[in-house]
Amino acid sequence: MKLLRLARILSIGLRYGLEEFFLGHERVRPLRWLVRVTLFWRPLSEPRGVRLRRALETLGPIFVKFGQMLSTRRDLVPLDIADELAQLQDRVPPFPSVEAIATLETAYKKPVNEVFAEFDATPVASASVAQVHFARLHDGTPVAVKVLRPGIAPVIAHDVSLLYAAAGLVEKLFADGKRLRPREVVSEFEKHLGDELDLMREAANCSQLRRNFKDSPLLKVPEVYWDYCGRDVMVMDRMDGIPVSQIGRLRESGVDIPKLAATGVEIFFTQVFRDGFFHADMHPGNILVRPGSEQYIALDFGIMGTLTEVDKQYLARNFLAFFRRDYKGVALAHLESGWVPPDTRIDELEAAVRAVCEPVFDRPLKDISFGRVLLQLFQASRRFNVEIQPQLVLLQKTLLNIEGLGRQLDPELDLWKTAKPFLERWMNEQMGWRALVKNLQTEAPKWAVLLPQLPRLAHHALNENRLAQLEAGLALMLRQQLTRNRWHGFMAVLMTIITAGILILIFR
């Protein structure tokens, strides 16, 4: 199956003329001309961006998601390609409505018109693994019904198996392969893809994020209607808003675009550092804006990231150290977290980080690329054997999406200055007197249970003869060792006797 899938990928790439993206280097350019001459019959009149988009759509959901990410990186991807790939965010070809209705009737075990008072068979949005239809409940509530694509799981399974094979080749063929831990990265990606295939899990993610931002002026999250949800279907509030990518409409409705861009950064850092639970698929197709306000509306909760308290503390230390130009602090954070070997020279790591980051500061977002900064840090980290942390891959991806979104909204946005006050406030709450009060409140219930037991536990500990138990254990070990010694001695004597007997027989 892997070979068949690989053959299909190659055939689709050749059908749409994608060899021009991979055979452009001068050393392999003759091979590109050979392909063109051999496959002269291909209709390649469409622009390269259109052909790339259509190829990704044909290849399936994993490749569509790759195209979605590329569409936000206009500083790395040519504009004609970025504009075309942006259509993947909310214009993936839908599957037939008959299949969607069949999925719903299988899930509910009754006709659709008995479940909903109204159901629009024409999808309003189509994504890589599901599509959305508008409907109305019998009590008049307008809802959005998300339906999983039929037969999508086997396709994803085949693609993931190819990614594992590619990860194995990376480990074997590249010098940095093992350090990058590509298999673990693919495993993390597979886990989140599995989450997207279970709409009950997505509904739970949506519900959690809604609680985290309840009554928040920053972010609005739809309510889930659990009685209508299943593994293949999810029903939630119908959300009305302007797509965040339509900047002209946003301005016409009275939205303050620079403030909107800064709000997006605040939402990201709030999710990461306050909640440790963040929307990890924040491309423009998943974000709306309420007309006349700077409040975002979140959609599509299939991929959510989580961070432990240790992760948050480490990230906050690194971000603040970056913002303060404390490059030694960055180096120490890497060392204390175990990202670099313990014998790493801090002064050398500090100098490498300074060389990458110092040119970034005091410049607006339009003049820098955080993606390129990450790439330079990665290149600088090779000599220090820095290990890639798979649990933070989603966070890195989301941060790149935030940069791409901020670049579209307000090229003058300074990501550093916008985020620094929030991080300083968060660190103060984690390490100052507020953190002490919070920890006391958290531990108080445990103390209430433990304190009444202290006299009994102390009495039991004082009466317990631990020395006698230790002596008994040592005596048992000595007896076992003496038994082994006797057995070994017996076997040695026996072998000596046998050897002597054999020698006597030989030399008689």
ABEGO torsion letter per residue (X at the ends): XAAAAAAAAAAAAAAAGAAAAAAABAAAAAAAAAAAAAAAABBAABBAAAAAAAAAAAAEAAAAAAAAAAAABAAABBAAAAAAAAAAAAABBBBBAAAAAAAAAAAAGBBAAAABABBBABBABBBAABBBBBBBBAAGBBBBBBBBBBGAAAAAAAAAAAAAAAAAAAAAABAAAAAAGAAAAAAAAAAAAAAAABAAAAAAAAAAAAAAABGBAABBBBBBBAAABBAABBBBBBBBBBBAABAAAAAAAGBBAAAAAAAAAAAAAAAAAAAGBBBABBBAAABBBBBGBABBBBBGAABBBBBBAAAAAAAAAAAAAAAAGBAAAAAAAAAAAGABBAABBAAAAAAAAAAAAAAABGBBAAABBAAAAAAAAAAAAAAAGBBBBAAAAAAAAAAAAAAAAAAAABAABBAAAAAAAAAAAAAAAAABAAAAAAAAAAAAAAAAAAAAAAAAAAAAAAABBAAAAAAAAAAAAAAAAAAAAAAAAAAAAAAAAAAAAAAAAAAX
